[in-house]
Amino acid sequence: MTGQGPRQAATAPRRPRRRSLPRRGTAHDNFPVVGLGASAGGLDAARRLLAALPLSTGMAFILIQHLDPTHVSMMVDLLAGHTPMKVQQAADGMPLEREHVYLIPPGAYLSIGSGALRLTEPWERHGARLPFDFFLRSLAEEHGEHAICVILPGTGGDGSLGLKAIKEKGGLVIVQDPGEAEYDGMPRSAIMTGAADLVLPVAKIPEILAKYGRQLVLNGGRKGQAPDDHARIGWPSSSIFCAPRLRTISRFTSRAH
């Protein structure tokens, strides 16, 4: 009897180790995520951008557009024919995957947490809602240098606060040239923050996104000096980057006065 205790102790099953949940901002398959913000007039720009993207960018795209909360959105059908990526309306808890396009549903705020999409009810009952600002803050916290903000046409200034969070975390901020936007409120407001990295025609944005994504891969997921063959673009961390950015913004602001 005395010898059974040790044998039983020796064969007692071990407790399974708990799997630790990924922390926010850590590299839990931390691929680039592009937040696209638009309102009135932004649908055509979103179509053109998605249609011109090269295959297999390794990115996820999330479109935050101002929608009528009382109407069913037709955005999935309107965009699906313009890209080989899977286009779907976001749902709460839906995992974020590469080569997917996610669309905000009407009457909701969308954010990212622990690699999944989160839907919440807007707290503003009256007045202007800012769903893109709300989304960009979570994108910056979750993906850091892998976060990319693209401001497309729209009225108002949604995105101008959230893009600062992207910039502070080392991400990339691109604004569509207001000169080609019918509704230029969002692009103009974003530019006037001084935090935009690039102001470009929508036709040029896909190329920049693809090259920026390749840069992240070449640098092992860290943004740094651009490779020699990409130096002409001008990246946020390089001295080459600053001059074209400032010239672009200077030309815009001089036209605005």
Secondary structure, 3 states (H helix, E strand, C coil): CCCHHHHHHHHCCCCCCCCCCCCCCCCCCCCCEEEEEECCCHHHHHHHHHHHCCCCCCCEEEEEECCCCCCCCCHHHHHHCCCCCEEEECCCCCECCCCEEEECCCCCEEEEECCEEEEECCCCCCCCCCHHHHHHHHHHHHHHHHEEEEECCCCCCCCCCHHHHHHHCCCEEEEECHHHCCCCHHHHHHHHCCCCCEEECHHHHHHHHHHHHHHHHHCCCCCCCCCHHHCCCCCCCCHHHHHHHHHHHHHHHHHHC
